[in-house]
């Protein structure tokens, strides 16, 4: 009987998670849309279509492939701890994956934060990334 209860709880949890994600991640947004309505999307799961710029101290998503800093948002794609040799290996693998997207139009799923990213250089940040792929 306990086993059956655990299964029901797990199914209910998965079903509710699916409902939340389908509601919060329904449409793709541009950087301009996020910048125009930052409070509306703050703390929410979003899908962003933008150009990825992946470089040291410059991981950003922009509406155009080559633009100044301000029309972009900061991108944090690796939020795990960086303390051991294993962390370094993991970090390098994630960085390598993202470098393949440099200069390309991508579709990124993550959480938007309206507070300035990278010490105030950008008007918002996309973090807690759950997926990335080339945009159609």
N, C-alpha and C positions, 0 to 999 in steps of 0.2 A: 504494500500500500504506500509506503514512503517513497519507493522508487517511482511509482505512478505520479505522485504529487510533484516530485522533482522534474519529471518530464513535462508535466503541465506547466509548471513555473517557467521552465526553460523555453517552451514554445511561446508562452505569453510574453516573455521578455524579448524574444526575437521578433515577434509580431509587432510589438510596440516600437522596437528600434527601427523596423522597416517603415512604419508609419511616420516616424519623426523624420527619417532621412528623405522619404519621398516628398514630404511637405517642405522641408528646408532646402532641399537640393533639387528643385524642380526646373529651374531655368538657368541658362548660362548668362553671365553678366560681363560687361566690359569694365575696364579700369575706370573710365569716366562715370559709369553708373555707380560704382562703389564710392567714388570721390564726391559725387553729387548728393548722395544720400547715405553718409557714413553711419548715422545713428540707426537707420532702418536695418542695416545689415550687421551691425556691431555684435560680435559674439555668435553669429549664426553660421551654419554650414552653407557654403556657397560653391558654385561652379563658375570658374573664371576662364574666359578665353582671352589670351593675351600673348605677347611675345616674351619669351624668357631670355633674360640676360644673366648668365651664370659666370661670375668671376670673383676673384678675391675681393672681399668687402664691397661687393656690388651685385648681390643676388636679388634681382628685381623682376617684376612683371610689368610690362608697358603695353599701351594700346598700339604703339608704333614700334618698328624694329630698332630705330636709332633716334632717341629723343633725350632731352635733358632729364635730370633726376625727378623733378616735381610731378610730371604726369604719370609717374610710376608708383607702384606700391612695393614695399619690402617683402621679400620672400624668405621664410624660415622653413627649410625642408628637412633639417636634421636637428632635432631637439633632444636627442638622447645624451646621456653623460659622455664625457670625453676624458676618461681618467686612466684607462689601462691600455695595454697593447691590443687587446681584443676590441676595445672601443675604437682605436685607430684604424684597425682593419675594416670594421663596420663603417666607420665614417668615410674612409676612402672609397669603399664600394658604393655608398650612397652618392657621394660627390661625383664619381665616375658616371653613374647613371644620369644624374642631372646635367652634367657637362654635354651629354649627347643632345640635349634639348636647347643648348645655347643658340640664340639667334632665330629660333624656330617658333612658329605659332603653336601654342599648346592649350590643352584643356586641363585645368588643375582643380581638384576638389580639396577644399580645406575650410578653415574657419577664418573669417575676416575680423580683424581688430581695428577699430577706428583710430586708436591712439597712435601717434607718430612712431614709425618704425625706424630702427637703426639710429637711435639717439636724436630723433626729431628731423632727420633728413627727408623722410617720406611721410605722406599724410595718412598712411595706414599700413597694415601688414596682413599677409596671408600666412597662417601657420597651421599646425596640426594637420598636415597634408595627408590625405587618405588615398590619393591617386593622381597620376599624371599620364597624359598621352598626347600624341600629336593631334592637333585640332583638324577637323575635316575641312 
